[in-house]
Amino acid sequence: MSIQKDYLLKMIEMMGDLIAALLGKIKKGDLKIAEEQLEQYYGDFLKKDAAFFRQLPLDGITDRLLNEHNFTNDHLKILAELFFIEGELHIAKKNIEDGKINFNKALKILVYLDKELKTFDLQQQQKIELIMAKIKDFE
């Protein structure tokens, strides 16, 4: 296993705890702290500023990241989680449209990974269903 692959797997494992902590902060109303940590996580985990990911259009997001920026499926998995958290943060701030944009980006990536990896991942399926329900709730 390459050093980069090993590093990404460790980052994905860490993400679970960090996501839970961020969701806890959002639910408690510590939105400023959650926002600051989320900004930091984009750089820490994906080595790019959050603004870079926010400007990516929904159409072709996975192709662009994989082909133009040398992302891997592991990078995409991390990004989907960050988009999900950012969606939750926007909803908590009553910014529904931006929340939906982030949920749609997370969903697009997870659906791509589901098709690409061709292995059943219960957690991923549950996340896809959760995001679809959230998007439907705001339509």
C-alpha positions as CSV (number, residue, x, y, z in Angstrom):
1,M,0.0,0.0,0.0
2,S,1.4,3.4,-0.9
3,I,2.1,6.0,1.7
4,Q,-0.5,8.3,0.2
5,K,-3.2,5.6,0.3
6,D,-2.3,4.7,3.9
7,Y,-2.5,8.4,4.8
8,L,-5.9,8.7,3.1
9,L,-7.3,5.7,4.9
10,K,-6.2,7.1,8.2
11,M,-7.8,10.4,7.3
12,I,-11.1,8.7,6.4
13,E,-11.1,6.9,9.8
14,M,-10.5,10.2,11.6
15,M,-13.3,11.9,9.6
16,G,-16.0,9.9,11.5
17,D,-15.0,11.4,14.8
18,L,-14.5,14.8,13.4
19,I,-17.9,14.8,11.6
20,A,-19.7,13.7,14.8
21,A,-18.0,16.5,16.7
22,L,-18.9,19.1,14.0
23,L,-22.5,17.9,13.9
24,G,-22.6,18.2,17.7
25,K,-21.3,21.8,17.5
26,I,-23.9,22.7,14.8
27,K,-26.7,21.2,16.9
28,K,-25.6,23.1,20.0
29,G,-25.6,26.3,18.0
30,D,-21.8,26.8,18.0
31,L,-22.0,27.7,14.3
32,K,-19.0,30.0,14.2
33,I,-16.7,27.4,15.7
34,A,-18.1,24.7,13.4
35,E,-17.6,27.0,10.4
36,E,-14.0,27.7,11.3
37,Q,-13.2,24.0,11.9
38,L,-14.9,23.0,8.6
39,E,-12.8,25.6,6.7
40,Q,-9.6,24.1,8.3
41,Y,-10.7,20.5,7.4
42,Y,-10.9,21.3,3.7
43,G,-7.2,22.3,3.8
44,D,-6.1,19.6,6.2
45,F,-7.7,16.7,4.4
46,L,-7.8,17.8,0.8
47,K,-5.0,20.4,0.5
48,K,-7.2,23.0,-1.1
49,D,-9.1,26.0,0.2
50,A,-12.8,25.5,0.8
51,A,-13.5,28.3,-1.7
52,F,-12.0,26.0,-4.5
53,F,-14.6,23.3,-3.8
54,R,-17.5,25.8,-3.4
55,Q,-17.0,27.1,-6.9
56,L,-17.1,23.7,-8.5
57,P,-20.3,23.2,-10.5
58,L,-22.5,20.2,-9.7
59,D,-22.3,18.9,-13.3
60,G,-19.1,17.0,-13.9
61,I,-17.8,17.5,-10.4
62,T,-16.3,14.0,-10.0
63,D,-14.8,14.0,-13.5
64,R,-13.2,17.3,-13.0
65,L,-11.7,16.4,-9.6
66,L,-10.5,13.0,-10.8
67,N,-9.1,14.0,-14.1
68,E,-7.9,17.6,-13.7
69,H,-6.9,17.6,-10.0
70,N,-5.7,14.0,-9.5
71,F,-8.2,13.2,-6.8
72,T,-8.8,9.6,-5.9
73,N,-12.1,7.9,-4.8
74,D,-10.8,8.3,-1.2
75,H,-10.5,12.1,-1.7
76,L,-14.0,12.1,-3.1
77,K,-15.3,10.3,0.0
78,I,-13.8,12.9,2.3
79,L,-15.1,15.7,0.1
80,A,-18.7,14.3,0.2
81,E,-18.5,14.2,4.0
82,L,-17.3,17.8,4.1
83,F,-20.1,18.9,1.7
84,F,-22.6,17.2,3.9
85,I,-21.4,19.0,7.0
86,E,-21.3,22.3,5.1
87,G,-24.9,21.6,4.0
88,E,-25.9,21.0,7.7
89,L,-24.2,24.2,8.7
90,H,-26.0,26.3,6.0
91,I,-29.3,24.8,7.1
92,A,-28.6,25.7,10.7
93,K,-27.9,29.3,9.6
94,K,-31.2,29.3,7.7
95,N,-29.4,29.5,4.3
96,I,-31.5,26.8,2.7
97,E,-30.3,27.3,-0.9
98,D,-26.6,26.9,-0.1
99,G,-27.5,24.0,2.1
100,K,-29.2,22.3,-0.8
101,I,-26.3,23.0,-3.1
102,N,-23.9,21.3,-0.7
103,F,-26.3,18.3,-0.1
104,N,-26.6,17.9,-3.9
105,K,-22.8,17.9,-4.3
106,A,-22.4,15.4,-1.6
107,L,-25.1,13.2,-3.1
108,K,-23.6,13.4,-6.6
109,I,-20.2,12.3,-5.3
110,L,-21.7,9.4,-3.1
111,V,-23.8,8.1,-6.0
112,Y,-20.7,8.2,-8.3
113,L,-18.7,6.3,-5.6
114,D,-21.5,3.8,-5.2
115,K,-21.5,3.0,-8.9
116,E,-17.7,3.2,-9.3
117,L,-16.7,1.0,-6.3
118,K,-19.3,-1.7,-7.0
119,T,-19.3,-2.9,-3.4
120,F,-22.2,-2.6,-1.0
121,D,-21.4,-0.1,1.7
122,L,-24.3,0.2,4.2
123,Q,-23.1,3.4,5.7
124,Q,-22.8,5.0,2.3
125,Q,-26.3,3.8,1.3
126,Q,-27.7,5.3,4.5
127,K,-25.9,8.6,3.9
128,I,-27.3,8.7,0.3
129,E,-30.8,8.1,1.7
130,L,-30.4,10.7,4.4
131,I,-29.2,13.3,1.9
132,M,-32.0,12.5,-0.5
133,A,-34.5,12.9,2.3
134,K,-33.0,16.2,3.4
135,I,-33.1,17.6,-0.2
136,K,-36.7,16.5,-0.5
137,D,-37.6,18.2,2.8
138,F,-36.4,21.5,1.4
139,E,-38.2,21.4,-2.0
